[in-house]
Each structure stands twice: as C-alpha cells, then as structure tokens.
C-alpha cells in the first residue's frame, strides 16, 4: 500500500512519469522495496504488450491461443492438436 500511495502522489501531485523505470525504482526504494526489481518488472510488461499486439496482428481472438508456425489453435480443447503440430514440425 505504501508504494501505491507513493505512485499516486508521484503521478497526480508531482506529475512524474510512472512509465519510467528509473522513477519506479526511486519510488519503490523510498518505501522500502527493492527498487531495481520493481523497475525490471516494466520489461515484462513491455514484452507482454508486444506479444499481445503480435497475437492480434496474426488473428488471435481468444485465449488461450497458440501458434505453431503460421497455424493458429484457439482454446484448451485444441492442446492435443498443438502437441501434434509441434511433434510434426
């Protein structure tokens, strides 16, 4: 909760950019958290956004969606087909 309060204060009172890993690190450290770890988490978020955009570009419309090469499989009930495609490829 202290981090949340610090982040809201930084964004809404001080006008700081919470997308900056450096700012997140400083905020986290100021409330006793591992600043470097919190900042590193932003890399995972960026990767998630990029992968989601790629999936949508390739035609994904539900979850879970798996691609094996160019072939798309949607839904848990297709996992056997994913396995077959992986073994064949």
ROVEX-990886 format. One record per residue (C-alpha): x, y, z; residue number from 1. Coordinates in nm, 3 decimals. Layout:
<atoms>
(atom (X,Y,Z),NUM)
...
</atoms>
This chain:
<atoms>
(atom (0.000,0.000,0.000),1)
(atom (0.282,0.249,0.067),2)
(atom (0.408,0.201,-0.289),3)
(atom (0.060,0.261,-0.431),4)
(atom (0.029,0.583,-0.232),5)
(atom (0.375,0.697,-0.340),6)
(atom (0.295,0.618,-0.704),7)
(atom (-0.036,0.804,-0.698),8)
(atom (0.130,1.103,-0.532),9)
(atom (0.412,1.097,-0.786),10)
(atom (0.173,1.081,-1.081),11)
(atom (-0.111,1.308,-0.973),12)
(atom (0.060,1.560,-0.745),13)
(atom (0.414,1.575,-0.878),14)
(atom (0.338,1.496,-1.244),15)
(atom (0.607,1.228,-1.264),16)
(atom (0.616,0.971,-1.545),17)
(atom (0.538,0.629,-1.397),18)
(atom (0.636,0.458,-1.720),19)
(atom (0.998,0.542,-1.640),20)
(atom (1.184,0.250,-1.478),21)
(atom (1.413,0.499,-1.301),22)
(atom (1.122,0.678,-1.136),23)
(atom (0.961,0.348,-1.035),24)
(atom (1.290,0.236,-0.884),25)
(atom (1.322,0.554,-0.678),26)
(atom (0.960,0.529,-0.560),27)
(atom (0.997,0.164,-0.464),28)
(atom (1.321,0.227,-0.277),29)
(atom (1.160,0.520,-0.092),30)
(atom (0.903,0.282,0.064),31)
(atom (1.147,0.002,0.143),32)
(atom (1.109,-0.217,-0.165),33)
(atom (1.379,-0.346,-0.399),34)
(atom (1.377,-0.062,-0.650),35)
(atom (1.574,-0.248,-0.915),36)
(atom (1.332,-0.542,-0.907),37)
(atom (1.029,-0.318,-0.942),38)
(atom (1.190,-0.134,-1.233),39)
(atom (1.282,-0.465,-1.400),40)
(atom (0.916,-0.566,-1.395),41)
(atom (0.847,-0.294,-1.653),42)
(atom (1.043,-0.501,-1.905),43)
(atom (0.798,-0.787,-1.858),44)
(atom (0.507,-0.554,-1.915),45)
(atom (0.662,-0.428,-2.239),46)
(atom (0.714,-0.787,-2.354),47)
(atom (0.352,-0.874,-2.272),48)
(atom (0.225,-0.576,-2.471),49)
(atom (0.445,-0.668,-2.770),50)
(atom (0.335,-1.032,-2.763),51)
(atom (-0.031,-0.935,-2.735),52)
(atom (-0.001,-0.698,-3.030),53)
(atom (0.170,-0.971,-3.234),54)
(atom (-0.104,-1.222,-3.149),55)
(atom (-0.376,-0.978,-3.254),56)
(atom (-0.188,-0.898,-3.575),57)
(atom (-0.178,-1.271,-3.651),58)
(atom (-0.553,-1.308,-3.596),59)
(atom (-0.586,-1.421,-3.234),60)
(atom (-0.933,-1.360,-3.098),61)
(atom (-0.950,-1.562,-2.778),62)
(atom (-0.747,-1.720,-2.504),63)
(atom (-0.561,-1.935,-2.491),64)
(atom (-0.427,-1.903,-2.843),65)
(atom (-0.122,-2.094,-2.963),66)
(atom (0.071,-2.057,-3.286),67)
(atom (0.283,-2.333,-3.433),68)
(atom (0.449,-2.171,-3.729),69)
(atom (0.166,-1.994,-3.908),70)
(atom (-0.105,-2.231,-3.782),71)
(atom (-0.330,-2.095,-3.506),72)
(atom (-0.502,-2.302,-3.238),73)
(atom (-0.763,-2.143,-3.009),74)
(atom (-0.888,-2.296,-2.686),75)
(atom (-0.786,-2.556,-2.431),76)
(atom (-0.964,-2.823,-2.632),77)
(atom (-0.703,-2.775,-2.909),78)
(atom (-0.397,-2.859,-2.699),79)
(atom (-0.377,-3.210,-2.847),80)
(atom (-0.359,-3.052,-3.193),81)
(atom (-0.087,-2.813,-3.073),82)
(atom (0.114,-3.108,-2.947),83)
(atom (0.071,-3.292,-3.279),84)
(atom (0.180,-2.986,-3.475),85)
(atom (0.486,-2.941,-3.255),86)
(atom (0.586,-3.304,-3.295),87)
(atom (0.539,-3.285,-3.672),88)
(atom (0.732,-2.963,-3.709),89)
</atoms>
